[in-house]
């Protein structure tokens, strides 16, 4: 078992206790600008679900979508199943998503991007399983500075798992084949959105995801 997975296996029991009581409201506000995109997605992949806090929020905005949530840690997924017993959760490494290509309209990486050891390579792998015109969202409801401070003090397994400046991440998305990349690296949050090029016969695809 690698060091990162062990860290989150051991952290799972305490994870929800670290979260503020209004966590659900914060997550819903974070998703609100993407409501049209979520509503029109047929299949969504959530990368790094942890204990599944985002699953109910995604279901509210995308009730008709097939939602699959993955995480590296089995204990995190066990708790996600406890929260949402009928959720489709899969233990998997984002560096090697175990899905045929392409099969998702939307991929949501919530609070997981810093933990990708090979960020450009993982973005390319996620792009591989997105349908033409599909979107990738990298979402953090804290600022980059806050996230990085938490990780630097979080122990050897995650102390180097840092968020790059938003423009750097945006450039990674462009190199991975995304277009229309939008970046918000602010004092309140860190949000990066990009779209896979639509198939030529599909016109312009979905409307751009607003930030």
SEZABA-20777 format. One line per 10 residues: number of its first residue (from 1); their letters; for each residue x, y, z of C-alpha. Coordinates in steps of 0.05 Angstrom, whole numbers, plus 32768, in hexadecimal, padded with zeros to 4 digits. Example, Ala and Ser with C-alpha at 12.3 -4.5 7.8 and 13.67 -1.06 7.14 Angstrom:
residues 2
1) AS) 80F6,7FA6,809C; 8111,7FEB,808F
end
This chain:
residues 211
1) XXXXXXXXXX) 8000,8000,8000; 801F,8043,7FEC; 8029,807B,801E; 7FF2,80A8,8002; 7FBD,8072,8005; 7FD2,805E,804C; 7FCC,80A7,8061; 7F84,80AB,804A; 7F72,8065,8063; 7F86,807C,80A9
11) XXXXXXXXXX) 7F67,80C1,80A2; 7F22,80A8,808B; 7F07,809B,80D1; 7F14,80E3,80E6; 7F09,8106,80A3; 7EC0,811B,80AB; 7ECF,8136,80F1; 7EFF,8168,80D3; 7EC8,8186,80A6; 7E9E,81C2,80BA
21) XXXXXXXXXX) 7E54,81B6,80C8; 7E3F,81DF,808B; 7E6A,81B6,805C; 7E30,81A1,8030; 7E1A,81E9,8024; 7E61,81FC,8010; 7E65,81C3,7FDE; 7E22,81D5,7FC0; 7E37,821D,7FB7; 7E77,8206,7F95
31) XXXXXXXXXX) 7E4F,81DC,7F63; 7E1A,8211,7F55; 7E3E,8233,7F1B; 7E42,81EF,7EF8; 7DF9,81DE,7F00; 7DE9,81DF,7EB4; 7E25,81B3,7EA6; 7E13,8181,7EDC; 7DCB,817F,7EC6; 7DDD,816B,7E7F
41) XXXXXXXXXX) 7E13,8137,7E90; 7E01,80EF,7E84; 7E3D,80D0,7EA8; 7E69,80F0,7EDD; 7EAA,80D9,7EFD; 7EBC,80F4,7F41; 7F06,80EC,7F50; 7F1A,80E9,7F9A; 7ED6,80E3,7FBB; 7EF2,80D7,8001
51) XXXXXXXXXX) 7EB8,80CA,802F; 7E86,80DD,7FF9; 7E72,8123,800F; 7E6B,813C,7FC8; 7E41,8101,7FAF; 7DFD,811B,7FC8; 7E0D,8160,7FAD; 7E1D,8144,7F68; 7DDE,811A,7F68; 7DB4,8157,7F78
61) XXXXXXXXXX) 7DD0,817C,7F3C; 7DD4,8140,7F0D; 7D9B,8111,7F20; 7D9A,80EF,7EDC; 7DE5,80E2,7ED7; 7E0A,80A2,7EE4; 7E3B,80B6,7F1B; 7E79,808E,7F2C; 7EA6,80A4,7F65; 7EED,808A,7F6E
71) XXXXXXXXXX) 7F20,808F,7FA6; 7F63,8070,7FB6; 7F51,805D,7FFE; 7F22,8023,800C; 7F10,803F,8051; 7EFB,8081,8033; 7ECE,805B,8002; 7EB0,8031,803A; 7E9A,8072,805C; 7E80,808E,801A
81) XXXXXXXXXX) 7E55,8050,8013; 7E3B,805C,8059; 7E28,80A2,8046; 7E09,808E,8002; 7DFB,8042,8003; 7DE7,803F,7FBA; 7E22,8068,7FA0; 7E4E,804B,7F6A; 7E93,804F,7F8B; 7ED2,802F,7F70
91) XXXXXXXXXX) 7F17,8029,7F8F; 7F45,8043,7F5A; 7F83,806E,7F4E; 7F75,80AD,7F26; 7FB8,80A3,7F03; 7F9A,8065,7EE1; 7F4E,806D,7EDE; 7F31,8028,7ED0; 7EFE,803D,7E9C; 7EF5,8034,7E52
101) XXXXXXXXXX) 7EFF,8072,7E28; 7ED9,809E,7E20; 7E9F,8095,7E50; 7E94,80D4,7E7B; 7E76,8118,7E6C; 7E93,8137,7EAA; 7ECC,8129,7EDA; 7ECE,814C,7F1E; 7F0F,814D,7F46; 7EFB,816A,7F89
111) XXXXXXXXXX) 7F34,8173,7FBB; 7F5D,813D,7F97; 7F89,8160,7F64; 7FC4,816F,7F93; 7FCB,8124,7FA0; 7FD8,8112,7F57; 8022,8101,7F57; 8025,8109,7F0C; 7FF4,8141,7EFF; 7FFF,8148,7EB3
121) XXXXXXXXXX) 7FFC,80FD,7EA9; 7FBD,80F6,7ED3; 7F9A,812E,7EAE; 7FAA,810A,7E6D; 7F8D,80CA,7E89; 7F4E,80EE,7E9F; 7F48,810E,7E5B; 7F4B,80C8,7E3D; 7F09,80B4,7E5F; 7EE4,80F5,7E4E
131) XXXXXXXXXX) 7EB4,80F7,7E13; 7EBF,812C,7DDE; 7EA4,816D,7DFA; 7EA8,8153,7E42; 7EC2,817D,7E7C; 7EF5,8177,7EB3; 7EEC,819F,7EF3; 7F22,81A7,7F28; 7F00,81C2,7F66; 7F19,81DA,7FAA
141) XXXXXXXXXX) 7EEC,8202,7FD8; 7F2A,821E,7FFB; 7F60,824A,7FDE; 7FA0,822D,7FC2; 7FC6,824B,7FFD; 7F98,822B,802F; 7F9B,81E7,800D; 7FE6,81E8,8009; 7FEE,81FE,8052; 7FC2,81C3,8068
151) XXXXXXXXXX) 7FEB,8192,803E; 802E,81AD,8054; 801B,819F,809C; 7FF8,815D,808D; 8032,812D,8094; 8064,810D,8065; 8031,80EB,8038; 8011,812D,8020; 8041,8165,8032; 8058,816B,7FEA
161) XXXXXXXXXX) 8011,8163,7FCC; 8007,81AC,7FBA; 7FDA,81D3,7F8B; 8001,81F5,7F54; 7FEF,823D,7F41; 7FAE,823C,7F1A; 7FCE,8252,7ED8; 7FFF,8218,7EDD; 7FC6,81E7,7EE6; 7FA1,8208,7EAC
171) XXXXXXXXXX) 7FDE,81FE,7E80; 7FDF,81B4,7E94; 7F97,81AD,7E7D; 7FA7,81CE,7E3A; 7FE1,819E,7E2F; 7FB3,8163,7E40; 7F84,8178,7E08; 7F51,81A4,7E2B; 7F36,81E4,7E0D; 7F12,8221,7E29
181) XXXXXXXXXX) 7F38,8219,7E6A; 7F20,8247,7EA2; 7F47,8256,7EE1; 7F32,8273,7F24; 7F6B,8272,7F57; 7F50,82A2,7F8B; 7F52,82B0,7FD6; 7F11,8288,7FDC; 7F18,824C,7FAE; 7F3F,8229,7F77
191) XXXXXXXXXX) 7F16,8215,7F3A; 7F31,81FE,7EF7; 7F02,81E8,7EBE; 7F11,81CE,7E79; 7EED,81AC,7E40; 7F02,8175,7E11; 7EFC,818A,7DC9; 7EB7,8179,7DB0; 7EB1,8147,7D77; 7EAC,816D,7D35
201) XXXXXXXXXX) 7E67,8151,7D25; 7E4E,8168,7D6A; 7E54,81B3,7D5D; 7E69,81DA,7D99; 7E57,81A7,7DCE; 7E3C,81BC,7E12; 7E3D,8206,7E24; 7E7C,821B,7E49; 7E7B,820D,7E93; 7E77,824F,7EB7
211) X) 7EA4,825E,7EF2
end
